[in-house]
Amino acid sequence: MALTEQFNAAAEKVKSLTKRPSDDEFLELYGLFKQATVGDNETSKPGMLDLKGKAKWEAWNKQKGKATDEAQKEYVAFVEGLVAKYA
C-alpha cells in the first residue's frame, strides 16, 4: 500500500476510536495531519484569548520543516499506537 493510502486509511481509523484520546494526543495528531496535508505553518499566531486556536497553531508549528512523507509516516505510526490503546 502506498504511503498516501496508508495515511488516508489512518485518518479514517482515528474516527473509529472507542475512547477519547488525551488533549495532547489530539494536538499531536492535528499537528502531524496539518504538516502532512498543508506543509509548514505560515499562518499568524492566534490571539492570547483564543486558547484552543493557539494550542492547535503551536502543535502544527512544532512540526515545521518536516517533509510531507515524513509527517505522513509519523501520523500513520501515531494512529497505530492510538488504535492499540483506545480501540
Secondary structure per residue as TSV (DSSP state, phi and psi in degrees):
chain	resnum	aa	ss	phi	psi
A	1	M	-	360.0	134.6
A	2	A	-	-68.7	156.5
A	3	L	H	-58.1	-42.9
A	4	T	H	-62.3	-38.8
A	5	E	H	-66.9	-40.4
A	6	Q	H	-62.5	-42.3
A	7	F	H	-61.5	-48.0
A	8	N	H	-63.9	-38.2
A	9	A	H	-65.5	-39.4
A	10	A	H	-65.5	-39.6
A	11	A	H	-62.0	-34.3
A	12	E	H	-74.4	-37.7
A	13	K	H	-60.2	-36.7
A	14	V	H	-58.1	-35.8
A	15	K	T	-68.6	-17.1
A	16	S	T	-101.7	10.2
A	17	L	-	-64.7	139.6
A	18	T	S	-86.5	-22.5
A	19	K	S	-120.6	154.2
A	20	R	-	-82.1	124.9
A	21	P	-	-66.0	163.4
A	22	S	-	-68.5	164.5
A	23	D	H	-59.5	-40.4
A	24	D	H	-63.4	-39.3
A	25	E	H	-66.4	-40.3
A	26	F	H	-61.8	-42.4
A	27	L	H	-65.5	-39.0
A	28	E	H	-62.9	-44.9
A	29	L	H	-58.8	-46.7
A	30	Y	H	-60.6	-48.5
A	31	G	H	-60.8	-45.0
A	32	L	H	-66.4	-40.4
A	33	F	H	-62.9	-47.1
A	34	K	H	-64.0	-41.1
A	35	Q	H	-64.6	-38.9
A	36	A	H	-72.0	-31.7
A	37	T	H	-99.7	-31.7
A	38	V	T	-110.5	-37.1
A	39	G	-	104.3	-158.0
A	40	D	S	-60.0	144.4
A	41	N	-	-73.2	112.3
A	42	E	-	-111.9	9.2
A	43	T	S	-83.9	160.2
A	44	S	-	-79.6	149.7
A	45	K	-	-68.3	134.0
A	46	P	-	-62.5	160.5
A	47	G	-	-66.2	165.7
A	48	M	T	-59.8	-31.0
A	49	L	T	-84.6	-13.1
A	50	D	-	-91.0	77.8
A	51	L	H	-64.0	-43.6
A	52	K	H	-65.8	-47.1
A	53	G	H	-61.9	-39.2
A	54	K	H	-65.3	-42.8
A	55	A	H	-63.7	-42.0
A	56	K	H	-66.7	-42.1
A	57	W	H	-60.2	-45.2
A	58	E	H	-66.1	-37.8
A	59	A	H	-63.2	-40.8
A	60	W	H	-71.5	-43.4
A	61	N	H	-63.7	-28.9
A	62	K	T	-63.0	-24.0
A	63	Q	T	-89.9	0.2
A	64	K	T	-52.5	137.1
A	65	G	T	89.9	-8.6
A	66	K	-	-81.2	133.4
A	67	A	-	-67.3	153.6
A	68	T	H	-55.8	-47.8
A	69	D	H	-67.4	-34.2
A	70	E	H	-66.0	-43.2
A	71	A	H	-64.2	-38.9
A	72	Q	H	-64.5	-43.3
A	73	K	H	-61.0	-45.8
A	74	E	H	-64.8	-38.4
A	75	Y	H	-62.3	-47.9
A	76	V	H	-59.3	-46.0
A	77	A	H	-64.0	-41.1
A	78	F	H	-64.8	-41.7
A	79	V	H	-63.9	-41.2
A	80	E	H	-59.0	-40.9
A	81	G	H	-63.2	-41.2
A	82	L	H	-67.4	-38.9
A	83	V	H	-63.2	-43.0
A	84	A	H	-64.0	-33.2
A	85	K	H	-84.6	-37.6
A	86	Y	H	-116.6	-6.3
A	87	A	-	-91.7	360.0
